Amino acid sequence: MLTSATCYIPDMTTSGVSRRTKVATAPDILAHVPIDRAAGVPLHQQIYDGVRHAILSGSLRPGQRLPSTRTLATELKVSRLPVLTAYDQLLHEGYLDGRVGSGTFVSAAMPDDVMRSIPLSSRSSATPAKRGSPAKGRTRGEGGLKPFRVSLPALSAFPHTTWARLVARHAHAMKPALMAYGNPAGLGALRSAIAEHLRTARAVRCEADQVLIVSGSQAALRICASVLLKRGDSVAIEEPGYQGARVALGTTGAQIVPVSVDDDGVDVSALAALGNRIRAAYVTPSHQYPLGASMSAARRLALLDWAGRRNAWIIEDDYDSEYRYVSRPLGALQGMDDHARVVYVGTFSKVLFPALRIGYVVVPSTLWNDFIDAREAFDLFSPTLYQLALTDFLNEGHFARHLRRMRTLYLSRRKALLAGLARHCDGLLTVHNADAGLHIATLLANGVNDVAVVERMVQRGLTATALSTCYAGSATRSGLLLGFGGWSERRIGEATAVLAEILREFA
């Protein structure tokens, strides 16, 4: 996550409590600057084009602060000179304003007609790198806090003191209006903060009035099912894929149709061969769950073309896109969509803590009223107190700082798991993908029963997700999904030694 100097202005919270609020910033613009050293285009030109396009398309808004040239150069892994050259050109052309002692900002004088001068369809020419799906864990909490449980973040590293202060701030000064029934769409200030983060860090096209607050991604999928599907409809889902999505999307009586995935993501040609009977497709393009692939640019464009031609919907689950270890974070599929056919789902469970129970859906405008009705029928609204605290957590910069710390921490824990597997489990399993997220996908030798291995792991104080349980049809591979987010490097190393003992029993 990029950082920049922070300045504050007096503000009042929705509960009337005075506090200090961060001026609008652009903490992460990496999704808009896809550096390609093999493209034959000078680096300063690529940086200039990426920032300019983000400004003209509205992803970066007037008044938002850009990271310093030194910080951006470090994050892009380039020298400072091309960044300085790009910034100088943008300043000269009036896209940016430089303020002595404060930093560099998107110009506040950009006219509306200029901000719309680049067609949104031009975004589809960008070439996002590969990504995958979230480490969706067991849906009923099996495994608790045992090593290798997927989807579990570093709970001990969460800034508990800061969070407690924010919750207490609003709990002590909560007005009666905020203690009553809330807006089914969620707190307006939180929706605005989420929309700004998604536009800047994930290249999502959205405004606050498209953001629907829900109680986690599972609730989001249930609501998607109630709006997009009815009994007798067919919904395509990745094979192998997230078990929780199969359950949630099947609640309306829709038929689940598995579609195979490969190293480029879901097989769009196989999806197209199913004909017009597919009403929607559930995908995890940034980090495919469970195998970890990232959907290629060509495959993304083909999928969006399929949805546009078939008048179908795409449900994009972007569950843990913040953590990527082999390249910069990838932009969302939704940001490439020219037909408004993508429903974008995200959650704070992986980046903060699961018990927060706050997720969100970015809803195409044509579906907004239907989603509001379905969300209200589901559970009326999300708890207001945590929404207030999360709003401050985002606006005051705590979220950006936490993400930076967690990226470093998870990189270290991922290395510890890979080192432990190489040391203790060589020849017993194969690492399939470890590019992103909070889990590593591994494969077992043919004939090894991965469900039995997991049962034995539980007896030894460990846990994991069996790859075979991620198949809707007959499993073609046996393997283990090993989470690493919630345990220290030492504990991970010890757990890999125990895992090796277990695998030798089955070998």
Legacy VTK file of the C-alpha trace (Angstrom):
# vtk DataFile Version 3.0
C-alpha trace
ASCII
DATASET POLYDATA
POINTS 507 float
0.000 0.000 0.000
1.388 3.382 -0.915
1.742 6.026 1.708
1.967 9.768 1.679
2.140 12.592 4.144
-1.137 13.111 5.959
-2.838 16.377 6.861
-5.953 16.687 8.949
-8.947 18.990 9.203
-11.442 19.280 12.065
-14.564 17.184 11.515
-17.555 15.805 13.367
-18.546 12.136 13.406
-22.110 11.144 12.683
-22.598 10.869 16.423
-21.487 14.471 16.914
-18.086 13.645 18.420
-15.298 15.973 17.374
-12.285 14.255 15.860
-9.509 14.754 13.324
-10.199 13.453 9.831
-7.734 12.767 7.049
-8.015 14.860 3.913
-9.001 12.691 0.937
-5.937 10.809 -0.268
-4.994 8.280 -2.893
-3.172 5.725 -0.685
-2.779 3.065 -3.368
-2.693 3.708 -7.115
-0.757 0.586 -8.117
-3.820 -0.920 -9.811
-3.761 2.018 -12.243
-0.050 1.877 -13.108
0.565 -1.516 -14.768
4.320 -1.318 -15.383
5.376 -3.628 -18.216
9.132 -3.622 -18.800
8.734 -5.680 -21.969
6.227 -3.325 -23.587
8.784 -1.103 -25.308
7.105 1.972 -23.762
9.279 4.213 -21.539
8.565 3.807 -17.842
7.778 7.490 -17.362
5.189 7.249 -20.145
3.539 4.219 -18.549
3.342 6.003 -15.193
2.020 9.181 -16.841
-0.626 7.243 -18.803
-1.772 5.266 -15.773
-2.175 8.253 -13.456
-3.753 10.449 -16.156
-6.247 7.739 -17.073
-7.166 7.214 -13.409
-7.861 10.947 -13.091
-9.905 11.241 -16.290
-11.946 8.119 -15.550
-12.803 9.390 -12.070
-10.925 6.728 -10.126
-8.741 9.479 -8.677
-10.856 12.434 -7.617
-10.083 16.184 -7.409
-8.294 16.958 -4.162
-6.971 13.445 -3.565
-3.331 13.287 -2.513
-0.893 11.208 -4.568
1.968 9.282 -3.001
5.346 10.981 -3.003
7.645 10.294 -5.952
10.019 8.417 -3.662
7.254 6.201 -2.274
5.755 5.448 -5.685
9.168 4.624 -7.134
9.815 2.207 -4.277
6.458 0.464 -4.713
6.840 0.226 -8.505
10.447 -0.964 -8.096
11.748 1.674 -10.516
14.186 4.536 -10.085
12.808 7.860 -8.960
13.595 9.595 -12.273
10.687 8.191 -14.377
8.246 9.001 -11.562
9.581 12.566 -11.327
9.309 12.928 -15.112
5.719 11.683 -15.149
4.675 13.905 -12.236
6.337 16.953 -13.817
4.410 16.405 -17.054
1.118 15.941 -15.189
1.797 19.108 -13.167
2.653 21.033 -16.345
-0.572 19.899 -18.060
-2.715 20.814 -15.070
-3.765 17.321 -13.954
-1.899 17.700 -10.649
-1.277 20.501 -8.178
1.867 20.722 -6.096
1.597 22.318 -2.675
4.801 23.209 -0.879
5.019 21.338 2.404
1.827 19.364 1.753
2.389 17.114 -1.259
0.965 16.490 -4.728
-2.796 16.449 -5.335
-5.205 15.781 -8.172
-6.125 19.214 -9.511
-9.333 20.606 -8.042
-9.886 22.649 -11.212
-10.519 19.729 -13.572
-13.783 20.481 -15.451
-16.456 17.798 -15.565
-16.366 17.474 -19.341
-12.626 16.784 -19.233
-13.123 14.177 -16.491
-15.378 12.289 -18.911
-13.118 12.723 -21.945
-11.777 9.157 -21.939
-14.404 6.481 -22.670
-14.627 3.899 -19.934
-14.393 1.184 -22.551
-10.728 2.066 -23.028
-10.032 0.388 -19.705
-10.523 -2.970 -21.293
-7.285 -2.499 -23.196
-5.334 -2.687 -19.958
-3.543 -5.920 -19.261
-4.066 -6.965 -15.663
-1.764 -9.605 -14.300
-2.974 -12.905 -13.024
-4.801 -13.291 -9.770
-6.962 -15.787 -7.941
-9.548 -16.522 -5.312
-9.852 -16.160 -1.591
-8.967 -18.728 0.906
-12.476 -19.589 1.747
-12.358 -21.883 4.735
-14.773 -24.332 6.179
-18.176 -22.760 6.492
-19.009 -23.944 10.022
-15.790 -22.959 11.774
-14.181 -26.403 11.893
-10.553 -26.177 12.909
-10.947 -23.200 15.226
-7.506 -21.677 15.681
-5.545 -24.798 14.756
-2.581 -24.325 12.404
-3.299 -24.464 8.666
-6.945 -23.389 8.984
-7.637 -21.389 5.832
-9.063 -17.855 5.801
-7.783 -16.986 9.270
-5.903 -13.651 9.442
-3.282 -12.639 11.985
-5.695 -11.824 14.802
-2.960 -11.095 17.346
-1.492 -8.444 15.021
-4.742 -6.514 14.688
-4.559 -2.995 16.240
-6.888 -3.845 19.120
-6.231 -0.648 21.088
-7.051 1.606 18.153
-10.173 -0.366 17.299
-11.373 -0.355 20.923
-10.927 3.408 21.072
-12.984 3.920 17.917
-15.771 1.621 19.112
-15.824 3.302 22.527
-15.896 6.756 20.918
-19.201 5.983 19.233
-20.653 3.769 21.928
-20.320 6.583 24.496
-21.835 9.273 22.267
-24.383 7.420 20.160
-27.401 9.529 19.314
-30.896 7.987 19.581
-31.307 8.207 15.799
-28.296 5.929 15.341
-29.655 3.473 17.908
-32.866 2.936 15.922
-33.354 0.852 12.784
-30.735 1.681 10.184
-30.664 2.105 6.423
-30.722 -1.335 4.709
-28.012 -0.049 2.356
-25.697 0.775 5.244
-24.235 3.891 6.808
-23.666 6.561 4.170
-20.244 7.575 5.462
-19.015 3.974 5.378
-20.323 3.442 1.851
-18.433 6.550 0.721
-15.206 5.390 2.382
-15.466 1.921 0.832
-16.219 3.366 -2.624
-13.138 5.599 -2.453
-10.936 2.681 -1.400
-12.264 0.427 -4.169
-11.891 3.067 -6.878
-8.313 3.819 -5.878
-6.894 0.468 -4.778
-8.963 -2.018 -6.798
-9.840 0.017 -9.936
-13.535 -0.672 -9.324
-16.014 1.639 -11.042
-18.398 2.681 -8.331
-19.996 5.473 -6.382
-21.191 5.372 -2.796
-24.800 4.894 -3.903
-23.847 1.559 -5.506
-22.278 0.128 -2.336
-24.499 -2.154 -0.255
-23.296 -3.069 3.247
-23.954 -6.688 4.267
-22.864 -9.063 7.024
-20.020 -10.724 5.149
-19.509 -12.332 1.759
-21.727 -15.312 2.528
-24.673 -12.997 3.133
-23.741 -11.155 -0.060
-23.953 -14.385 -2.056
-27.337 -15.255 -0.529
-28.669 -11.848 -1.527
-27.185 -12.202 -5.027
-28.973 -15.533 -5.369
-32.333 -14.100 -4.340
-32.061 -11.261 -6.875
-30.381 -12.929 -9.842
-31.685 -16.503 -9.684
-34.951 -18.333 -9.374
-35.947 -21.984 -9.272
-35.032 -23.658 -12.527
-32.287 -21.174 -13.468
-28.724 -22.398 -13.936
-25.677 -20.762 -12.358
-22.123 -21.622 -13.398
-19.493 -22.013 -10.695
-15.793 -22.772 -10.916
-14.728 -26.405 -10.624
-13.107 -26.862 -8.199
-14.577 -23.892 -6.372
-15.791 -22.393 -3.129
-18.167 -24.727 -1.319
-19.950 -21.839 0.408
-20.887 -20.303 -2.939
-22.471 -23.550 -4.091
-24.626 -23.603 -0.970
-25.569 -19.914 -1.079
-26.354 -19.769 -4.795
-28.404 -22.946 -4.640
-30.802 -21.646 -1.967
-33.304 -20.425 -4.559
-33.513 -23.819 -6.236
-31.162 -22.855 -9.038
-29.115 -25.619 -10.654
-25.365 -25.497 -9.979
-23.359 -26.130 -13.161
-19.605 -26.732 -12.587
-17.237 -25.255 -15.179
-13.583 -26.299 -15.152
-10.707 -23.922 -14.425
-7.128 -23.941 -15.674
-4.075 -21.748 -15.131
-5.870 -18.799 -16.785
-9.061 -19.080 -14.739
-12.515 -20.339 -15.647
-12.846 -21.980 -19.083
-15.013 -19.452 -20.928
-15.304 -21.632 -24.032
-16.809 -24.404 -21.899
-19.111 -21.832 -20.301
-20.245 -20.557 -23.706
-20.914 -24.119 -24.858
-23.623 -24.409 -22.202
-25.818 -22.057 -24.234
-28.383 -19.572 -23.007
-29.491 -21.568 -19.992
-26.806 -20.041 -17.740
-28.270 -17.078 -15.904
-25.151 -16.138 -13.904
-21.531 -17.184 -13.347
-19.687 -17.063 -10.017
-15.940 -16.437 -10.379
-12.908 -15.537 -8.283
-10.729 -13.916 -10.975
-8.058 -12.313 -8.805
-7.205 -15.422 -6.788
-9.130 -18.510 -7.826
-10.366 -20.509 -4.891
-9.028 -23.047 -4.171
-6.226 -23.511 -6.723
-4.924 -19.932 -6.679
-4.783 -19.070 -10.391
-5.288 -15.525 -11.643
-7.590 -14.970 -14.587
-5.647 -13.769 -17.627
-6.540 -10.541 -19.418
-7.756 -12.420 -22.492
-9.925 -14.706 -20.373
-11.379 -11.719 -18.483
-12.349 -9.980 -21.695
-13.871 -13.193 -23.064
-15.915 -13.653 -19.887
-17.213 -10.080 -20.011
-18.067 -10.515 -23.697
-19.971 -13.712 -22.863
-22.012 -11.935 -20.205
-22.795 -9.015 -22.504
-23.899 -11.208 -25.407
-25.917 -13.640 -23.286
-27.437 -10.971 -21.029
-26.054 -12.959 -18.092
-24.620 -11.811 -14.772
-21.131 -12.270 -13.334
-20.689 -12.485 -9.558
-17.096 -11.496 -8.793
-15.876 -12.605 -5.362
-12.800 -10.521 -4.567
-12.268 -11.948 -1.113
-8.502 -11.490 -0.464
-7.177 -9.406 -3.328
-5.107 -7.214 -0.999
-2.420 -9.883 -0.530
-0.278 -10.790 -3.499
3.366 -11.898 -3.313
4.663 -12.333 -6.867
3.449 -9.096 -8.475
1.579 -5.916 -7.695
-2.124 -6.178 -6.759
-4.398 -6.719 -9.754
-7.357 -4.584 -10.737
-10.852 -6.009 -10.363
-12.743 -7.630 -13.228
-15.604 -5.230 -12.498
-13.437 -2.283 -13.511
-13.139 -3.685 -17.048
-16.888 -4.181 -17.483
-18.461 -1.949 -20.162
-21.897 -3.574 -19.921
-22.601 -3.293 -16.159
-23.040 -7.070 -15.871
-20.692 -7.629 -12.890
-21.865 -7.753 -9.275
-18.763 -7.216 -7.131
-18.535 -8.837 -3.674
-15.947 -8.027 -1.005
-15.429 -8.538 2.713
-13.353 -7.264 5.639
-13.095 -10.737 7.192
-9.643 -11.476 5.751
-8.118 -7.998 6.037
-9.423 -7.216 9.554
-11.139 -10.034 11.494
-13.993 -12.449 10.679
-16.138 -11.568 13.719
-16.532 -8.027 12.375
-19.165 -9.419 9.969
-19.063 -6.541 7.503
-18.910 -7.087 3.770
-20.165 -5.184 0.774
-21.657 -5.567 -2.689
-21.092 -3.120 -5.552
-24.414 -3.311 -7.375
-25.095 -2.297 -10.997
-27.510 0.644 -10.949
-30.224 -1.288 -12.793
-30.366 -3.829 -9.962
-30.183 -1.455 -6.992
-33.857 -1.480 -5.969
-34.027 -5.281 -6.195
-30.905 -5.636 -4.049
-32.229 -3.210 -1.437
-35.484 -5.177 -1.182
-33.597 -8.478 -0.882
-31.136 -7.094 1.645
-33.933 -5.717 3.857
-35.743 -9.047 3.708
-32.536 -10.864 4.650
-31.825 -9.192 8.020
-32.991 -5.538 7.789
-29.597 -3.854 8.214
-26.069 -4.284 9.568
-25.166 -3.231 13.146
-24.558 0.512 13.211
-21.886 0.668 15.927
-19.298 -1.358 14.001
-20.131 0.559 10.822
-19.338 3.826 12.608
-16.059 2.483 13.960
-15.036 1.029 10.590
-15.766 4.358 8.892
-13.257 6.071 11.175
-10.813 3.179 10.767
-10.833 3.771 7.007
-10.949 7.581 6.974
-8.254 8.108 9.601
-5.701 5.945 7.776
-5.636 2.998 10.189
-6.825 0.585 7.486
-4.048 1.539 5.054
-1.396 1.225 7.768
-2.768 -2.146 8.863
-2.676 -3.476 5.292
0.960 -2.415 4.907
1.940 -4.216 8.101
-0.021 -7.336 7.195
1.498 -7.611 3.730
4.943 -7.752 5.280
3.849 -10.172 7.998
2.055 -12.546 5.638
4.972 -12.570 3.232
7.180 -13.757 6.107
4.688 -16.415 7.194
4.235 -17.610 3.628
8.009 -18.023 3.322
8.034 -19.951 6.591
5.378 -22.357 5.332
7.122 -22.906 1.991
10.429 -23.471 3.792
8.813 -25.904 6.249
7.146 -27.880 3.465
10.420 -28.040 1.518
12.309 -29.214 4.596
9.859 -31.722 6.047
7.367 -32.682 3.314
9.545 -33.000 0.227
8.253 -35.918 -1.833
5.072 -36.136 0.248
3.162 -33.267 -1.353
3.640 -30.706 -4.125
3.047 -26.976 -3.828
0.604 -26.043 -6.583
0.200 -22.297 -6.068
1.373 -19.791 -3.463
1.073 -16.529 -5.391
-1.521 -14.721 -3.281
-3.962 -14.827 -0.401
-3.677 -16.517 2.985
-3.364 -20.145 1.930
-1.175 -22.372 -0.206
-2.704 -24.989 -2.494
-0.850 -28.313 -2.428
-1.369 -31.610 -4.239
-1.027 -35.123 -2.808
0.034 -38.232 -4.666
-2.663 -40.081 -6.560
-4.554 -42.439 -4.331
-4.001 -40.521 -1.090
-7.335 -39.727 0.554
-7.116 -36.037 1.462
-10.247 -36.165 3.637
-8.685 -38.931 5.714
-5.485 -36.902 5.972
-7.415 -33.913 7.332
-9.201 -36.132 9.869
-5.828 -37.384 11.080
-4.509 -33.810 11.216
-7.353 -32.818 13.519
-6.391 -35.669 15.851
-2.843 -34.265 15.947
-3.877 -30.670 16.671
-3.820 -29.374 13.096
-6.438 -28.812 10.434
-6.727 -28.007 6.713
-9.241 -28.068 3.884
-9.264 -31.159 1.682
-9.077 -30.146 -1.976
-11.472 -32.915 -2.986
-14.272 -31.259 -0.966
-14.078 -28.234 -3.295
-15.467 -30.214 -6.243
-19.177 -30.189 -7.060
-18.687 -33.296 -9.209
-16.138 -36.074 -9.030
-12.828 -34.849 -7.649
-9.941 -35.138 -10.094
-7.217 -34.111 -7.667
-6.330 -34.804 -4.053
-4.634 -32.122 -2.015
-4.561 -29.847 1.018
-5.256 -26.139 1.368
-2.882 -24.902 4.062
-3.554 -21.535 5.682
-0.639 -19.556 7.116
-2.109 -16.194 8.153
-2.900 -16.865 11.802
0.307 -18.371 13.199
3.878 -17.316 13.869
6.748 -18.497 11.699
7.952 -20.780 14.499
4.524 -22.368 14.959
4.221 -22.888 11.217
7.589 -24.622 11.096
6.626 -26.957 13.951
3.298 -27.736 12.296
4.935 -28.716 9.001
7.041 -31.285 10.856
3.883 -32.839 12.327
2.220 -32.752 8.923
5.137 -34.691 7.472
4.682 -37.417 10.090
1.017 -37.689 9.162
1.683 -37.839 5.431
4.234 -40.607 5.931
1.517 -42.692 7.573
-0.528 -42.450 4.376
2.424 -42.851 2.042
LINES 1 508
507 0 1 2 3 4 5 6 7 8 9 10 11 12 13 14 15 16 17 18 19 20 21 22 23 24 25 26 27 28 29 30 31 32 33 34 35 36 37 38 39 40 41 42 43 44 45 46 47 48 49 50 51 52 53 54 55 56 57 58 59 60 61 62 63 64 65 66 67 68 69 70 71 72 73 74 75 76 77 78 79 80 81 82 83 84 85 86 87 88 89 90 91 92 93 94 95 96 97 98 99 100 101 102 103 104 105 106 107 108 109 110 111 112 113 114 115 116 117 118 119 120 121 122 123 124 125 126 127 128 129 130 131 132 133 134 135 136 137 138 139 140 141 142 143 144 145 146 147 148 149 150 151 152 153 154 155 156 157 158 159 160 161 162 163 164 165 166 167 168 169 170 171 172 173 174 175 176 177 178 179 180 181 182 183 184 185 186 187 188 189 190 191 192 193 194 195 196 197 198 199 200 201 202 203 204 205 206 207 208 209 210 211 212 213 214 215 216 217 218 219 220 221 222 223 224 225 226 227 228 229 230 231 232 233 234 235 236 237 238 239 240 241 242 243 244 245 246 247 248 249 250 251 252 253 254 255 256 257 258 259 260 261 262 263 264 265 266 267 268 269 270 271 272 273 274 275 276 277 278 279 280 281 282 283 284 285 286 287 288 289 290 291 292 293 294 295 296 297 298 299 300 301 302 303 304 305 306 307 308 309 310 311 312 313 314 315 316 317 318 319 320 321 322 323 324 325 326 327 328 329 330 331 332 333 334 335 336 337 338 339 340 341 342 343 344 345 346 347 348 349 350 351 352 353 354 355 356 357 358 359 360 361 362 363 364 365 366 367 368 369 370 371 372 373 374 375 376 377 378 379 380 381 382 383 384 385 386 387 388 389 390 391 392 393 394 395 396 397 398 399 400 401 402 403 404 405 406 407 408 409 410 411 412 413 414 415 416 417 418 419 420 421 422 423 424 425 426 427 428 429 430 431 432 433 434 435 436 437 438 439 440 441 442 443 444 445 446 447 448 449 450 451 452 453 454 455 456 457 458 459 460 461 462 463 464 465 466 467 468 469 470 471 472 473 474 475 476 477 478 479 480 481 482 483 484 485 486 487 488 489 490 491 492 493 494 495 496 497 498 499 500 501 502 503 504 505 506
